């Protein structure tokens, strides 16, 4: 296992942290909106599929 001094570790962490690019406010808003749209779409899709399967089972069972 490689031995690294705490000071060197902190320097390396800071160097890596400087490479991080954060999304802009607009990008965050667009991504959030897309998540809400997809969640709504998938919820409606599975509601419909559940209704179809439930109707089919009720038809078979009587």
DRENTOR-677667 format. One record per residue (C-alpha): x, y, z. Coordinates in steps of 0.001 Angstrom, whole numbers. Example, Ala and Ser with C-alpha at 12.3 -4.5 7.8 and 13.67 -1.06 7.14 Angstrom:
// residues 2
((12300; -4500; 7800))
((13670; -1060; 7140))
END
This chain:
// residues 62
((0; 0; 0))
((1369; 3403; -946))
((2180; 5749; 1902))
((1085; 9351; 1398))
((1529; 12161; 3869))
((-1616; 13990; 4943))
((-304; 17243; 3448))
((298; 15612; 54))
((-3130; 14004; 192))
((-4805; 17368; 838))
((-2846; 18979; -2039))
((-3916; 16205; -4404))
((-7538; 16482; -3312))
((-7481; 20239; -3958))
((-5938; 19692; -7397))
((-8656; 17198; -8303))
((-11395; 19447; -6891))
((-10260; 22244; -9207))
((-10988; 19964; -12192))
((-14652; 19608; -11239))
((-17050; 21561; -13423))
((-20384; 22401; -11861))
((-23534; 22748; -13969))
((-24953; 26200; -14514))
((-28249; 27234; -12965))
((-29944; 26798; -16363))
((-28515; 23281; -16857))
((-29681; 22287; -13379))
((-33158; 23649; -14069))
((-33428; 21836; -17409))
((-32226; 18546; -15891))
((-34702; 18896; -13002))
((-37561; 19610; -15410))
((-36624; 16583; -17523))
((-36642; 14364; -14431))
((-40127; 15579; -13478))
((-41392; 15063; -17045))
((-39967; 11527; -17234))
((-41314; 10591; -13790))
((-44775; 11839; -14790))
((-44635; 10017; -18133))
((-43481; 6743; -16578))
((-46091; 7011; -13808))
((-48864; 7389; -16374))
((-47417; 4573; -18489))
((-47320; 2128; -15574))
((-50779; 3236; -14435))
((-52078; 2345; -17905))
((-50214; -996; -18013))
((-51493; -1873; -14538))
((-55039; -1015; -15589))
((-54769; -3201; -18729))
((-53371; -6170; -16792))
((-55967; -5730; -14022))
((-58788; -5600; -16580))
((-57452; -8723; -18273))
((-57269; -10644; -15007))
((-60773; -9503; -14019))
((-62047; -10632; -17429))
((-60460; -14075; -16996))
((-61541; -14537; -13385))
((-64974; -13140; -13954))
END
